[in-house]
Amino acid sequence: MNGQGMKAGVIGAGAWGTALAQLLAADGQAVTLWALETEVVDAINGGQENPLYLPGIKLAPSIRATGAMADLGDCDMVLVVSPAQHLRDVVRQAPAGVPLVLCSKGIEAGSGLLMGEVARAVQPTSPIAVLSGPTFAHEVAKGLPTAITLACDDAVLGAQLAARIARPAFRPYLSDDVTGAEIGGAVKNVLAIACGVADGAGLGLNARAALISRGFAEMTRFGLARGARAETLAGLSGLGDLVLTCSSTNSRNFSLGKGLGEGRSAAELLSNRRTVAEGAFTAPVLRDAARAAGVEMPVVEAVCALLADAAPLGTVIDALLARPLRPE
């Protein structure tokens, strides 16, 4: 499977979806990009740009935007890049029987299902893969070096999809641990909020390093309880993505946390966003799932308290620091 004579679809024309469309179109491959907003469709088709979500990037001429899901019907591979909490409705409208590569990171509210579990429930005839790892959209769109995890239960299909997606500066590493890849991507979004809080509150780099390492311990405990493999969580889709998103305001979750650390409310910060900070929606779902599984996740609990405005920032920080001493 290569791009010659084939057509890829991308559902979701935010920054990441647009960057992936640009990646796939780099070799001249035809790409159909579905967008919710009419102004995004018009901007891409009229000027090969997406100034709303990915400004400053001239898009390949082989990308065609559409607002009609039916236009994806002739695609032989579809990348799903919708917000996690809308993935069920979006996948339900996707073409049936076509490989779906899920690029959304989160856990569905209400059901507690991972994105792959949601997709399989609504599109049982479609093979499922997960693309997850340390990626900022603008860097991928510019062709800067990137490595990422492509997880798929079917090794043959996974190899075909990897060959289809790979580019000279975009290197997918194959895994058959779909659960591990998904849990890494979902949990790191919540931990990035915590690291942003530390930055906004001026707690220093020591505190950030502690949150990353202890947060990774929480990710690992939860992932193992859900059947993930430790080596997946220590790879690109887990630790790799955690390090990136916990270190830069280019991360929407980190910047949300930074605002919380500066004393602003979650309601104010979330109401002013056009883009989605997935960690804000994943945090309470993750907390509840961890409690049900008997997994201790104190950093996640602290993030939930701040998002719900359940306690002042100082109280939440003091509670974390006052936890009983324990072996690492």
C-alpha positions as MATLAB code, in Angstrom:
seq = 'MNGQGMKAGVIGAGAWGTALAQLLAADGQAVTLWALETEVVDAINGGQENPLYLPGIKLAPSIRATGAMADLGDCDMVLVVSPAQHLRDVVRQAPAGVPLVLCSKGIEAGSGLLMGEVARAVQPTSPIAVLSGPTFAHEVAKGLPTAITLACDDAVLGAQLAARIARPAFRPYLSDDVTGAEIGGAVKNVLAIACGVADGAGLGLNARAALISRGFAEMTRFGLARGARAETLAGLSGLGDLVLTCSSTNSRNFSLGKGLGEGRSAAELLSNRRTVAEGAFTAPVLRDAARAAGVEMPVVEAVCALLADAAPLGTVIDALLARPLRPE';
ca = [
       0.000    0.000    0.000;
       1.433    3.369   -1.042;
      -0.066    6.695   -1.967;
       0.146    6.207   -5.733;
      -3.353    6.353   -7.205;
      -4.944    6.270   -3.748;
      -7.015    8.796   -1.883;
      -6.917    9.554    1.827;
      -9.536   11.260    3.920;
      -9.081   13.340    7.058;
     -12.012   14.126    9.349;
     -11.378   17.323   11.267;
      -9.679   20.457    9.938;
      -8.271   21.842   13.154;
      -4.532   22.366   13.426;
      -3.674   18.659   13.770;
      -6.086   17.442   11.101;
      -4.853   20.069    8.652;
      -1.221   19.220    9.410;
      -1.907   15.528    8.760;
      -3.628   16.364    5.489;
      -0.556   18.388    4.501;
       1.685   15.473    5.456;
      -0.274   12.987    3.345;
      -0.430   15.368    0.388;
       3.317   16.022    0.395;
       3.862   13.436   -2.357;
       0.954   14.703   -4.458;
      -1.541   12.212   -3.041;
      -5.168   13.337   -3.224;
      -6.553   14.167    0.219;
     -10.135   15.044    1.108;
     -10.294   17.093    4.312;
     -13.650   17.349    6.076;
     -14.222   20.552    8.041;
     -17.107   21.602   10.238;
     -16.790   25.315    9.490;
     -17.790   26.676    6.086;
     -15.166   29.427    6.350;
     -12.427   26.810    6.752;
     -13.627   24.907    3.665;
     -13.700   28.131    1.638;
     -10.256   29.256    2.830;
      -8.619   25.939    1.984;
     -10.260   25.541   -1.408;
      -9.930   29.208   -2.321;
      -6.452   29.994   -1.049;
      -4.848   26.714    0.123;
      -4.637   28.026    3.670;
      -6.327   27.427    7.018;
      -5.792   30.767    8.781;
      -8.260   29.877   11.528;
      -6.364   26.862   12.862;
      -2.990   26.572   11.097;
      -1.973   30.073    9.993;
       1.141   30.686    7.939;
       1.199   27.286    6.199;
       0.619   27.085    2.447;
      -1.270   23.855    1.874;
      -0.642   21.387   -0.938;
      -2.858   21.811   -4.009;
      -3.959   18.165   -3.823;
      -5.905   18.874   -0.602;
      -9.607   19.480   -1.167;
     -11.777   20.569    1.743;
     -15.440   19.651    2.076;
     -18.282   20.018    4.517;
     -20.017   16.876    3.268;
     -19.049   13.596    4.921;
     -20.314   11.730    1.836;
     -17.319   13.108   -0.099;
     -15.102   10.710    1.874;
     -16.861    7.731    0.323;
     -14.140    7.056   -2.257;
     -11.261    7.230    0.252;
      -9.344    4.036    1.023;
      -8.025    5.313    4.386;
      -9.541    7.870    6.768;
      -7.740    9.672    9.588;
     -10.163   10.738   12.339;
      -9.024   13.926   14.078;
     -12.205   15.103   15.779;
     -12.379   16.145   19.445;
     -12.550   13.007   21.569;
     -15.993   13.719   22.981;
     -17.435   14.009   19.451;
     -15.687   10.972   18.000;
     -18.704    8.657   18.350;
     -20.955   10.860   16.204;
     -18.215   11.556   13.673;
     -17.174    7.917   13.206;
     -20.801    6.899   12.834;
     -20.905    9.071    9.684;
     -17.562    7.840    8.297;
     -17.429    5.413    5.360;
     -17.931    1.816    6.518;
     -15.333   -0.898    5.981;
     -12.462    1.540    5.386;
      -9.428    1.564    7.735;
      -9.907    4.300   10.327;
      -6.767    5.787   11.867;
      -7.766    7.458   15.131;
      -5.753   10.568   15.964;
      -7.931   11.846   18.829;
      -6.710   11.488   22.413;
      -9.132   11.038   25.277;
     -11.629    8.884   27.137;
     -15.329    9.181   26.346;
     -17.402   10.757   29.096;
     -20.305    8.648   30.252;
     -19.037    5.332   28.865;
     -15.405    5.519   30.022;
     -14.397    3.960   26.694;
     -11.154    4.628   24.848;
     -11.452    6.015   21.330;
     -10.763    2.654   19.674;
     -13.492    1.018   21.736;
     -15.930    3.734   20.701;
     -15.009    3.390   17.024;
     -15.384   -0.393   17.050;
     -18.811   -0.069   18.640;
     -20.192    2.219   15.922;
     -18.196    0.959   12.898;
     -17.700   -2.783   13.536;
     -16.666   -3.508    9.920;
     -13.890   -0.899    9.839;
     -10.316   -1.873   10.792;
      -9.007    0.429   13.521;
      -5.543    1.868   14.094;
      -4.290    4.586   16.454;
      -1.758    7.308   15.624;
      -0.368    8.911   18.772;
       2.847   10.506   19.957;
       4.775   13.735   20.568;
       3.566   16.022   17.792;
       2.933   19.734   17.533;
       0.846   20.369   14.438;
       2.787   23.354   13.104;
       6.070   21.419   13.212;
       4.599   18.470   11.295;
       3.099   20.851    8.739;
       6.520   22.445    8.231;
       8.128   19.052    7.660;
      10.240   19.073   10.817;
      11.477   15.679   12.093;
       8.832   13.746   14.007;
       8.503   10.201   15.367;
       5.150    8.718   16.379;
       3.472    5.454   17.374;
       1.105    3.704   14.962;
      -0.757    0.998   16.879;
      -2.857   -1.654   15.159;
      -4.049   -5.134   16.173;
      -3.502   -6.379   12.616;
       0.257   -6.463   11.932;
      -0.159   -6.655    8.146;
      -2.542   -3.712    8.003;
      -0.361   -1.786   10.459;
       2.659   -2.192    8.193;
       0.618   -1.058    5.188;
      -0.675    2.007    7.000;
       2.801    2.872    8.280;
       4.181    2.752    4.746;
       1.311    4.931    3.581;
       1.765    7.558    6.283;
       5.573    7.639    6.568;
       7.498   10.531    5.048;
      11.227   11.369    5.108;
      10.783   13.489    8.252;
       7.768   11.639    9.717;
       8.634    8.249   11.148;
       5.890    5.936   12.513;
       6.928    3.126   14.870;
       4.600    0.113   14.783;
       2.961   -1.400   17.841;
       0.155   -3.883   18.396;
      -0.647   -2.399   21.828;
      -3.580   -0.203   20.880;
      -4.704    0.163   24.492;
      -1.276    1.362   25.613;
      -1.023    3.919   22.817;
      -4.452    5.296   23.655;
      -3.940    5.472   27.399;
      -0.643    7.307   26.998;
      -2.258    9.958   24.820;
      -5.273   10.406   27.089;
      -3.435   10.551   30.419;
      -0.641   12.866   29.283;
      -3.207   15.573   28.457;
      -4.309   15.676   32.093;
      -0.731   15.656   33.380;
       0.123   18.529   31.027;
      -2.473   20.644   32.814;
      -0.689   19.910   36.092;
       2.667   20.972   34.645;
       1.099   24.134   33.283;
      -0.253   24.917   36.753;
       3.253   24.571   38.186;
       4.580   26.954   35.552;
       1.824   29.509   36.029;
       2.193   29.410   39.794;
       5.950   29.885   39.574;
       6.752   26.604   41.317;
       9.966   26.088   39.352;
      11.512   23.478   37.098;
      12.103   21.013   39.947;
       8.354   20.868   40.467;
       7.748   20.307   36.751;
      10.251   17.453   36.649;
       8.622   15.898   39.709;
       5.172   16.141   38.127;
       6.375   14.569   34.890;
       8.060   11.643   36.638;
       5.367   11.027   39.250;
       2.693   11.610   36.618;
       4.345    8.975   34.460;
       4.131    6.591   37.418;
       0.380    7.271   37.558;
       0.060    6.711   33.803;
       1.898    3.411   34.127;
      -0.213    2.174   37.046;
      -3.440    2.994   35.247;
      -2.243    1.628   31.920;
      -1.148   -1.707   33.392;
      -4.514   -2.001   35.156;
      -6.233   -1.570   31.776;
      -4.064   -4.137   30.007;
      -1.440   -1.862   28.424;
       2.202   -2.889   28.189;
       4.858   -1.015   30.153;
       7.135   -0.623   27.111;
       4.340    1.113   25.171;
       3.786    3.582   27.990;
       7.539    4.255   28.099;
       7.584    4.903   24.343;
       6.577    7.706   22.026;
       2.836    7.579   22.712;
       3.334    7.670   26.472;
       6.491    9.163   27.943;
       7.490   10.859   24.688;
       4.186   12.680   24.350;
       4.192   13.468   28.070;
       7.579   15.199   27.915;
       6.588   17.321   24.910;
       3.179   18.428   26.086;
       4.379   19.164   29.641;
       7.082   21.549   28.448;
       5.528   24.138   26.141;
       2.649   26.573   25.871;
       2.206   25.243   22.334;
       0.303   22.527   24.199;
      -3.311   23.566   24.719;
      -3.461   21.555   27.935;
      -0.258   23.086   29.317;
      -1.484   26.591   28.502;
      -4.821   25.843   30.217;
      -2.937   24.743   33.323;
      -0.710   27.808   33.167;
      -3.808   29.984   33.290;
      -5.095   28.053   36.303;
      -1.728   28.506   38.009;
      -1.937   32.255   37.387;
      -5.225   32.340   39.286;
      -7.772   32.350   36.465;
     -10.811   30.072   36.609;
     -11.308   27.022   34.427;
     -14.677   28.365   33.276;
     -13.085   31.591   32.043;
     -10.184   29.831   30.328;
     -12.326   27.241   28.573;
     -14.961   29.729   27.422;
     -12.362   31.769   25.527;
     -11.005   28.840   23.497;
     -11.740   28.006   19.887;
      -9.579   24.878   20.130;
     -10.175   22.008   22.570;
      -8.000   21.246   25.611;
      -8.862   17.547   25.756;
      -7.391   17.082   29.221;
     -10.140   19.190   30.791;
     -12.762   16.707   29.586;
     -10.660   13.596   30.161;
      -9.640   14.441   33.743;
     -12.889   13.595   35.609;
     -13.469   10.510   33.438;
      -9.929    9.316   34.124;
     -10.280   10.000   37.849;
     -13.475    7.949   38.032;
     -11.991    5.095   35.990;
      -8.897    5.029   38.220;
     -10.984    4.962   41.376;
     -13.079    2.104   39.977;
      -9.903    0.167   39.168;
      -8.357    0.866   42.570;
      -5.509    2.873   41.008;
      -4.114    5.816   42.952;
      -3.643    8.948   40.792;
      -3.094   11.931   43.123;
      -1.892   14.310   40.402;
      -4.999   13.592   38.337;
      -7.161   14.102   41.447;
      -5.478   17.481   42.017;
      -6.130   18.583   38.426;
      -9.799   17.628   38.797;
     -10.088   19.697   41.961;
      -8.689   22.757   40.191;
     -10.863   22.314   37.101;
     -13.970   22.019   39.277;
     -12.863   24.969   41.439;
     -13.277   22.630   44.408;
     -10.331   24.038   46.351;
      -7.929   27.002   46.173;
      -4.676   26.438   44.294;
      -2.545   26.709   47.419;
      -4.643   24.124   49.226;
      -4.353   21.669   46.324;
      -0.566   22.118   46.138;
      -0.175   21.749   49.910;
      -2.252   18.556   49.886;
      -0.004   16.992   47.244;
       3.159   17.930   49.133;
       1.725   16.656   52.439;
       1.077   13.126   51.168;
       2.747   10.436   53.313;
       6.320    9.570   52.367;
       6.577    6.299   50.445;
       9.045    4.222   48.462;
       9.495    5.298   44.858;
];
